Amino acid sequence: MTRIAIAAATALGLGTLSACSTDSAAAGNTDKFDVVASFYPMQYLAEQIGGEHVNVTTLTEPGQEPHDLELSTKQTAELGEADAVLYLKSLQPAVDEAVSQSGVENKIDAASLTKLEDHGSAEHEHEGEAAAEESEEEEHALDPHIWLDPVKYREVAEGVAKAFEKADPDHAADYRKNAAALTKKLDGLNTSFEDGLKNTDTKVFFTNHAAFGYLAERYGLTQEAISGLDPESEPSPARIKELQTEAKADGVTTVFYETLVSDKTAKTLASDAGLKTDVLDPLEGITDKSKGDDYFQVMESNLAALQKALGAK
């Protein structure tokens, strides 16, 4: 993809077009501010804030599940040629290791730009029930899925803009201007979610993996995940039985699955419990299966799906 095409895509706000720029030839040594992003939510921030002044490449190709990413020797070498790397520590161990060993001057960790939280197990109590004993296999960990909360994503955007301004002061004014436009849109998205999910028949939703803890907390919802933070982990038979029981108790209508991991377990649970299925996209990558071309379009699609499943009034 040519630099002209990348600049045009950025100007139009179509983040997916520059996602094609995984070609390592574009990873560094251009006449722009070269940024390597770890996966789509970081790539989108870099493109929107950097605008015409940045050349953005991503380590995670469209359609690739980011949690399991393994870097090639070539990718690791090219990472060191970039002017900056934008990543989210703890989400992709292979990226964390490569960044720590690289000589990149500007290492921007999104996790340090907001507060990560421990959302505990994927389960919640019903009135009168004793707390379920936590599975020994399900250790608590800080939840990295901050981009699914528009408020936290806004905090990260502001931090990224400041890092770009410091690293490339010649274009600081444009970075500030672009970041202001982006944060204004994120404020609007937050308002849409607040208003759209204020009055619903139920506050509980079922997901394939525990990616929506921040979103649920922000808007007064309860996420019940089939799996934990790792989308590839297998739920126990006891967990499936528990979810079937909770679906009736909580008025759950829908089991959400996602585009980048298998939907088999979610659809089996839905079939056994007599529930519907729909997509709730954790936005870890944009593909032709995504319900939208960029972050905002997919988040708006997620809002519509939640409103339908929760019985929004």
C-alpha positions as a LaTeX table, in Angstrom:
\begin{tabular}{lrrr}
\hline
Residue & $x$ (\AA) & $y$ (\AA) & $z$ (\AA) \\
\hline
Met1 & 0.00 & 0.00 & 0.00 \\
Thr2 & 1.51 & 3.35 & $-0.97$ \\
Arg3 & 2.07 & 6.23 & 1.40 \\
Ile4 & $-0.42$ & 8.29 & $-0.58$ \\
Ala5 & $-3.08$ & 5.61 & $-0.07$ \\
Ile6 & $-2.34$ & 5.41 & 3.65 \\
Ala7 & $-2.58$ & 9.18 & 4.02 \\
Ala8 & $-5.85$ & 9.22 & 2.11 \\
Ala9 & $-7.28$ & 6.45 & 4.25 \\
Thr10 & $-6.30$ & 8.30 & 7.41 \\
Ala11 & $-7.86$ & 11.51 & 6.18 \\
Leu12 & $-11.11$ & 9.68 & 5.53 \\
Gly13 & $-10.99$ & 8.02 & 8.94 \\
Leu14 & $-11.10$ & 4.53 & 7.40 \\
Gly15 & $-8.75$ & 2.75 & 9.75 \\
Thr16 & $-9.20$ & $-0.59$ & 8.05 \\
Leu17 & $-7.56$ & 0.49 & 4.83 \\
Ser18 & $-4.23$ & 1.20 & 6.44 \\
Ala19 & $-4.49$ & $-2.10$ & 8.28 \\
Cys20 & $-3.21$ & $-3.50$ & 4.99 \\
Ser21 & 0.08 & $-1.85$ & 5.87 \\
Thr22 & 1.41 & $-4.90$ & 7.65 \\
Asp23 & 4.05 & $-5.10$ & 4.95 \\
Ser24 & 7.29 & $-4.84$ & 6.85 \\
Ala25 & 8.82 & $-2.57$ & 4.21 \\
Ala26 & 6.67 & 0.21 & 5.64 \\
Ala27 & 7.57 & $-0.46$ & 9.27 \\
Gly28 & 10.36 & 2.06 & 9.59 \\
Asn29 & 12.78 & 4.47 & 7.95 \\
Thr30 & 10.13 & 6.53 & 6.14 \\
Asp31 & 10.04 & 10.32 & 6.06 \\
Lys32 & 7.11 & 10.28 & 8.48 \\
Phe33 & 6.82 & 9.49 & 12.17 \\
Asp34 & 6.90 & 5.67 & 12.03 \\
Val35 & 4.63 & 4.00 & 14.57 \\
Val36 & 4.27 & 0.25 & 15.09 \\
Ala37 & 0.96 & $-0.64$ & 16.76 \\
Ser38 & 0.44 & $-3.97$ & 18.48 \\
Phe39 & $-3.17$ & $-4.56$ & 17.35 \\
Tyr40 & $-6.22$ & $-2.77$ & 15.97 \\
Pro41 & $-7.34$ & $-0.53$ & 18.89 \\
Met42 & $-3.79$ & 0.82 & 19.19 \\
Gln43 & $-3.48$ & 1.15 & 15.42 \\
Tyr44 & $-6.72$ & 3.14 & 15.27 \\
Leu45 & $-5.53$ & 5.59 & 17.92 \\
Ala46 & $-2.20$ & 6.09 & 16.15 \\
Glu47 & $-3.91$ & 6.75 & 12.81 \\
Gln48 & $-6.53$ & 9.12 & 14.15 \\
Ile49 & $-4.15$ & 11.13 & 16.32 \\
Gly50 & $-1.17$ & 11.04 & 13.95 \\
Gly51 & $-3.11$ & 11.85 & 10.80 \\
Glu52 & $-0.96$ & 12.69 & 7.81 \\
His53 & 2.23 & 12.88 & 9.86 \\
Val54 & 2.46 & 9.20 & 10.79 \\
Asn55 & 3.14 & 5.94 & 9.02 \\
Val56 & 1.34 & 3.26 & 11.03 \\
Thr57 & 1.90 & $-0.47$ & 10.78 \\
Thr58 & 0.37 & $-3.21$ & 12.90 \\
Leu59 & 1.86 & $-6.41$ & 14.27 \\
Thr60 & $-1.52$ & $-8.19$ & 14.28 \\
Glu61 & $-2.96$ & $-8.78$ & 10.83 \\
Pro62 & $-6.69$ & $-8.38$ & 10.18 \\
Gly63 & $-8.50$ & $-11.57$ & 11.22 \\
Gln64 & $-5.71$ & $-12.73$ & 13.52 \\
Glu65 & $-6.65$ & $-13.33$ & 17.17 \\
Pro66 & $-4.32$ & $-10.93$ & 19.04 \\
His67 & $-4.01$ & $-12.84$ & 22.34 \\
Asp68 & $-2.11$ & $-15.68$ & 20.64 \\
Leu69 & 0.14 & $-13.54$ & 18.44 \\
Glu70 & 3.61 & $-14.89$ & 17.77 \\
Leu71 & 6.07 & $-12.52$ & 16.12 \\
Ser72 & 8.39 & $-13.53$ & 13.33 \\
Thr73 & 12.09 & $-12.73$ & 13.54 \\
Lys74 & 11.51 & $-10.22$ & 10.76 \\
Gln75 & 8.72 & $-8.44$ & 12.66 \\
Thr76 & 10.84 & $-8.28$ & 15.79 \\
Ala77 & 13.76 & $-6.79$ & 13.86 \\
Glu78 & 11.56 & $-4.19$ & 12.19 \\
Leu79 & 10.03 & $-3.20$ & 15.49 \\
Gly80 & 13.42 & $-1.81$ & 16.44 \\
Glu81 & 13.46 & 0.45 & 13.37 \\
Ala82 & 10.29 & 2.33 & 14.32 \\
Asp83 & 10.19 & 5.80 & 15.86 \\
Ala84 & 7.58 & 4.62 & 18.35 \\
Val85 & 5.70 & 1.50 & 19.39 \\
Leu86 & 2.16 & 1.70 & 20.78 \\
Tyr87 & 1.07 & $-1.44$ & 22.62 \\
Leu88 & $-1.02$ & $-2.67$ & 25.55 \\
Lys89 & 1.10 & $-4.47$ & 28.08 \\
Ser90 & $-0.26$ & $-7.83$ & 29.34 \\
Leu91 & $-2.53$ & $-8.47$ & 26.36 \\
Gln92 & 0.09 & $-9.98$ & 24.04 \\
Pro93 & 3.07 & $-11.60$ & 25.83 \\
Ala94 & 5.06 & $-11.95$ & 22.60 \\
Val95 & 4.77 & $-8.20$ & 21.96 \\
Asp96 & 5.69 & $-7.36$ & 25.55 \\
Glu97 & 8.88 & $-9.39$ & 25.23 \\
Ala98 & 9.80 & $-7.93$ & 21.83 \\
Val99 & 9.23 & $-4.35$ & 23.03 \\
Ser100 & 11.32 & $-4.87$ & 26.18 \\
Gln101 & 14.21 & $-6.16$ & 24.08 \\
Ser102 & 13.93 & $-3.56$ & 21.33 \\
Gly103 & 15.84 & $-0.32$ & 21.04 \\
Val104 & 12.77 & 1.75 & 20.22 \\
Glu105 & 13.14 & 5.17 & 21.82 \\
Asn106 & 9.43 & 5.82 & 22.33 \\
Lys107 & 7.67 & 2.89 & 23.99 \\
Ile108 & 4.05 & 3.87 & 24.64 \\
Asp109 & 2.21 & 1.42 & 26.90 \\
Ala110 & $-1.54$ & 2.10 & 26.80 \\
Ala111 & $-1.98$ & 0.23 & 30.08 \\
Ser112 & 0.04 & 2.95 & 31.82 \\
Leu113 & $-2.24$ & 5.70 & 30.50 \\
Thr114 & $-5.33$ & 4.58 & 32.42 \\
Lys115 & $-6.11$ & 2.31 & 35.36 \\
Leu116 & $-6.48$ & $-1.43$ & 34.76 \\
Glu117 & $-8.86$ & $-3.28$ & 37.05 \\
Asp118 & $-9.35$ & $-6.83$ & 38.29 \\
His119 & $-12.89$ & $-7.81$ & 37.39 \\
Gly120 & $-12.62$ & $-11.07$ & 39.28 \\
Ser121 & $-14.32$ & $-14.19$ & 38.09 \\
Ala122 & $-16.90$ & $-14.21$ & 35.31 \\
Glu123 & $-19.66$ & $-15.04$ & 37.77 \\
His124 & $-22.05$ & $-13.06$ & 39.97 \\
Glu125 & $-24.24$ & $-13.92$ & 42.93 \\
His126 & $-27.99$ & $-14.04$ & 43.05 \\
Glu127 & $-29.86$ & $-12.83$ & 46.12 \\
Gly128 & $-29.76$ & $-15.42$ & 48.89 \\
Glu129 & $-26.99$ & $-17.43$ & 47.26 \\
Ala130 & $-23.60$ & $-18.04$ & 48.75 \\
Ala131 & $-20.65$ & $-16.90$ & 46.69 \\
Ala132 & $-19.47$ & $-19.62$ & 44.37 \\
Glu133 & $-16.01$ & $-20.89$ & 45.09 \\
Glu134 & $-13.57$ & $-19.61$ & 42.57 \\
Ser135 & $-12.05$ & $-22.18$ & 40.27 \\
Glu136 & $-8.41$ & $-22.84$ & 40.98 \\
Glu137 & $-7.73$ & $-22.59$ & 37.27 \\
Glu138 & $-9.39$ & $-19.17$ & 36.96 \\
Glu139 & $-6.84$ & $-16.89$ & 38.56 \\
His140 & $-7.72$ & $-13.25$ & 38.85 \\
Ala141 & $-5.78$ & $-10.94$ & 36.58 \\
Leu142 & $-5.93$ & $-7.31$ & 35.51 \\
Asp143 & $-8.35$ & $-6.94$ & 32.62 \\
Pro144 & $-6.64$ & $-5.42$ & 29.55 \\
His145 & $-9.82$ & $-4.71$ & 27.49 \\
Ile146 & $-9.85$ & $-0.97$ & 28.24 \\
Trp147 & $-10.73$ & 0.12 & 24.68 \\
Leu148 & $-14.29$ & $-1.23$ & 25.06 \\
Asp149 & $-14.99$ & 1.52 & 27.60 \\
Pro150 & $-15.12$ & 4.84 & 25.67 \\
Val151 & $-14.10$ & 6.76 & 28.80 \\
Lys152 & $-10.97$ & 4.71 & 29.38 \\
Tyr153 & $-10.17$ & 4.70 & 25.66 \\
Arg154 & $-10.42$ & 8.51 & 25.80 \\
Glu155 & $-7.85$ & 8.59 & 28.61 \\
Val156 & $-5.51$ & 6.45 & 26.54 \\
Ala157 & $-6.03$ & 8.70 & 23.49 \\
Glu158 & $-5.03$ & 11.76 & 25.49 \\
Gly159 & $-1.90$ & 10.00 & 26.73 \\
Val160 & $-0.95$ & 8.84 & 23.24 \\
Ala161 & $-1.33$ & 12.39 & 21.92 \\
Lys162 & 1.02 & 13.73 & 24.60 \\
Ala163 & 3.55 & 11.01 & 23.78 \\
Phe164 & 3.38 & 11.87 & 20.06 \\
Glu165 & 3.78 & 15.59 & 20.83 \\
Lys166 & 6.89 & 14.92 & 22.89 \\
Ala167 & 8.42 & 12.51 & 20.39 \\
Asp168 & 7.60 & 14.60 & 17.29 \\
Pro169 & 7.32 & 18.23 & 18.49 \\
Asp170 & 7.28 & 19.68 & 14.95 \\
His171 & 3.71 & 18.38 & 14.54 \\
Ala172 & 2.54 & 18.75 & 18.14 \\
Ala173 & $-0.24$ & 21.22 & 17.28 \\
Asp174 & $-1.78$ & 18.81 & 14.78 \\
Tyr175 & $-1.58$ & 15.92 & 17.22 \\
Arg176 & $-3.42$ & 18.00 & 19.82 \\
Lys177 & $-6.06$ & 19.03 & 17.27 \\
Asn178 & $-6.61$ & 15.46 & 16.07 \\
Ala179 & $-6.79$ & 14.13 & 19.63 \\
Ala180 & $-9.36$ & 16.78 & 20.56 \\
Ala181 & $-11.56$ & 15.70 & 17.63 \\
Leu182 & $-11.22$ & 12.03 & 18.61 \\
Thr183 & $-11.97$ & 12.58 & 22.29 \\
Lys184 & $-15.06$ & 14.62 & 21.37 \\
Lys185 & $-16.35$ & 11.64 & 19.35 \\
Leu186 & $-15.58$ & 9.31 & 22.27 \\
Asp187 & $-17.54$ & 11.58 & 24.60 \\
Gly188 & $-20.47$ & 11.32 & 22.20 \\
Leu189 & $-20.17$ & 7.53 & 22.09 \\
Asn190 & $-20.16$ & 7.38 & 25.88 \\
Thr191 & $-23.34$ & 9.47 & 25.99 \\
Ser192 & $-24.98$ & 7.16 & 23.43 \\
Phe193 & $-24.21$ & 4.11 & 25.59 \\
Glu194 & $-25.38$ & 5.84 & 28.78 \\
Asp195 & $-28.68$ & 6.89 & 27.25 \\
Gly196 & $-29.20$ & 3.71 & 25.25 \\
Leu197 & $-28.68$ & 1.31 & 28.17 \\
Lys198 & $-30.29$ & 3.32 & 30.96 \\
Asn199 & $-33.66$ & 1.53 & 30.93 \\
Thr200 & $-33.59$ & $-2.17$ & 30.09 \\
Asp201 & $-35.57$ & $-5.30$ & 31.05 \\
Thr202 & $-32.41$ & $-7.04$ & 32.28 \\
Lys203 & $-28.88$ & $-5.92$ & 33.10 \\
Val204 & $-27.21$ & $-9.30$ & 32.48 \\
Phe205 & $-25.63$ & $-10.42$ & 29.23 \\
Phe206 & $-23.74$ & $-13.59$ & 28.24 \\
Thr207 & $-20.50$ & $-13.35$ & 26.24 \\
Asn208 & $-18.04$ & $-15.77$ & 24.70 \\
His209 & $-15.09$ & $-14.46$ & 26.73 \\
Ala210 & $-14.71$ & $-11.88$ & 29.47 \\
Ala211 & $-13.83$ & $-8.89$ & 27.27 \\
Phe212 & $-16.63$ & $-6.56$ & 28.35 \\
Gly213 & $-15.94$ & $-6.05$ & 32.05 \\
Tyr214 & $-15.14$ & $-2.34$ & 31.72 \\
Leu215 & $-18.14$ & $-1.70$ & 29.47 \\
Ala216 & $-20.44$ & $-3.55$ & 31.88 \\
Glu217 & $-19.10$ & $-1.64$ & 34.88 \\
Arg218 & $-19.39$ & 1.71 & 33.12 \\
Tyr219 & $-23.04$ & 1.27 & 32.19 \\
Gly220 & $-24.38$ & $-0.67$ & 35.16 \\
Leu221 & $-24.52$ & $-4.06$ & 33.47 \\
Thr222 & $-23.35$ & $-7.55$ & 34.49 \\
Gln223 & $-21.23$ & $-9.61$ & 32.12 \\
Glu224 & $-21.48$ & $-13.39$ & 32.38 \\
Ala225 & $-18.67$ & $-14.93$ & 30.35 \\
Ile226 & $-18.54$ & $-18.51$ & 29.15 \\
Ser227 & $-14.74$ & $-18.36$ & 29.27 \\
Gly228 & $-12.38$ & $-16.06$ & 31.17 \\
Leu229 & $-10.07$ & $-13.35$ & 29.85 \\
Asp230 & $-8.51$ & $-15.89$ & 27.48 \\
Pro231 & $-10.93$ & $-16.49$ & 24.58 \\
Glu232 & $-9.47$ & $-19.92$ & 23.88 \\
Ser233 & $-10.04$ & $-21.32$ & 27.39 \\
Glu234 & $-12.65$ & $-24.06$ & 27.69 \\
Pro235 & $-15.50$ & $-23.70$ & 30.20 \\
Ser236 & $-16.25$ & $-26.54$ & 32.60 \\
Pro237 & $-19.52$ & $-28.51$ & 32.33 \\
Ala238 & $-20.46$ & $-27.00$ & 35.69 \\
Arg239 & $-20.05$ & $-23.49$ & 34.28 \\
Ile240 & $-22.30$ & $-24.29$ & 31.31 \\
Lys241 & $-24.96$ & $-25.72$ & 33.63 \\
Glu242 & $-24.72$ & $-22.66$ & 35.86 \\
Leu243 & $-25.23$ & $-20.32$ & 32.90 \\
Gln244 & $-28.30$ & $-22.25$ & 31.79 \\
Thr245 & $-29.79$ & $-21.75$ & 35.25 \\
Glu246 & $-28.84$ & $-18.08$ & 35.37 \\
Ala247 & $-30.35$ & $-17.39$ & 31.97 \\
Lys248 & $-33.78$ & $-18.13$ & 33.42 \\
Ala249 & $-33.14$ & $-16.31$ & 36.69 \\
Asp250 & $-31.85$ & $-13.14$ & 35.02 \\
Gly251 & $-34.13$ & $-12.96$ & 31.99 \\
Val252 & $-31.25$ & $-13.42$ & 29.57 \\
Thr253 & $-32.38$ & $-13.72$ & 25.94 \\
Thr254 & $-29.13$ & $-13.88$ & 24.00 \\
Val255 & $-25.71$ & $-15.50$ & 24.03 \\
Phe256 & $-23.16$ & $-13.25$ & 22.34 \\
Tyr257 & $-20.27$ & $-14.65$ & 20.33 \\
Glu258 & $-17.50$ & $-12.88$ & 18.45 \\
Thr259 & $-15.90$ & $-12.87$ & 15.03 \\
Leu260 & $-12.28$ & $-13.91$ & 15.70 \\
Val261 & $-12.81$ & $-17.03$ & 17.84 \\
Ser262 & $-14.96$ & $-20.14$ & 17.55 \\
Asp263 & $-18.68$ & $-19.65$ & 18.17 \\
Lys264 & $-19.30$ & $-23.36$ & 18.81 \\
Thr265 & $-19.63$ & $-23.21$ & 22.61 \\
Ala266 & $-21.78$ & $-20.08$ & 22.56 \\
Lys267 & $-24.17$ & $-21.57$ & 20.01 \\
Thr268 & $-24.36$ & $-24.89$ & 21.87 \\
Leu269 & $-25.21$ & $-23.08$ & 25.12 \\
Ala270 & $-27.85$ & $-21.01$ & 23.33 \\
Ser271 & $-29.40$ & $-24.06$ & 21.72 \\
Asp272 & $-29.52$ & $-26.04$ & 24.99 \\
Ala273 & $-30.98$ & $-23.09$ & 26.93 \\
Gly274 & $-33.39$ & $-21.95$ & 24.23 \\
Leu275 & $-31.66$ & $-18.61$ & 23.74 \\
Lys276 & $-30.88$ & $-16.47$ & 20.71 \\
Thr277 & $-27.37$ & $-15.69$ & 19.47 \\
Asp278 & $-25.84$ & $-12.46$ & 18.20 \\
Val279 & $-22.43$ & $-10.85$ & 17.74 \\
Leu280 & $-20.88$ & $-8.61$ & 20.39 \\
Asp281 & $-17.55$ & $-7.63$ & 18.91 \\
Pro282 & $-14.58$ & $-7.16$ & 21.28 \\
Leu283 & $-12.96$ & $-5.08$ & 18.53 \\
Glu284 & $-9.64$ & $-6.85$ & 18.63 \\
Gly285 & $-9.48$ & $-6.67$ & 14.84 \\
Ile286 & $-11.54$ & $-5.52$ & 11.86 \\
Thr287 & $-12.42$ & $-8.04$ & 9.14 \\
Asp288 & $-15.04$ & $-8.38$ & 6.41 \\
Lys289 & $-17.22$ & $-10.07$ & 9.06 \\
Ser290 & $-17.14$ & $-7.00$ & 11.30 \\
Lys291 & $-20.35$ & $-4.99$ & 11.58 \\
Gly292 & $-18.62$ & $-1.75$ & 10.66 \\
Asp293 & $-15.46$ & $-0.41$ & 9.08 \\
Asp294 & $-13.86$ & 1.19 & 12.13 \\
Tyr295 & $-13.95$ & 1.47 & 15.92 \\
Phe296 & $-16.96$ & 3.78 & 16.12 \\
Gln297 & $-19.11$ & 1.87 & 13.66 \\
Val298 & $-18.51$ & $-1.44$ & 15.42 \\
Met299 & $-19.12$ & 0.08 & 18.86 \\
Glu300 & $-22.42$ & 1.53 & 17.62 \\
Ser301 & $-23.32$ & $-1.94$ & 16.32 \\
Asn302 & $-22.45$ & $-3.38$ & 19.75 \\
Leu303 & $-24.74$ & $-0.84$ & 21.40 \\
Ala304 & $-27.62$ & $-1.80$ & 19.11 \\
Ala305 & $-27.04$ & $-5.50$ & 19.83 \\
Leu306 & $-27.01$ & $-4.91$ & 23.59 \\
Gln307 & $-30.16$ & $-2.79$ & 23.44 \\
Lys308 & $-31.99$ & $-5.55$ & 21.58 \\
Ala309 & $-30.77$ & $-8.35$ & 23.86 \\
Leu310 & $-31.38$ & $-6.46$ & 27.11 \\
Gly311 & $-34.80$ & $-5.14$ & 26.12 \\
Ala312 & $-33.93$ & $-1.43$ & 26.08 \\
Lys313 & $-36.90$ & 0.93 & 26.31 \\
\hline
\end{tabular}
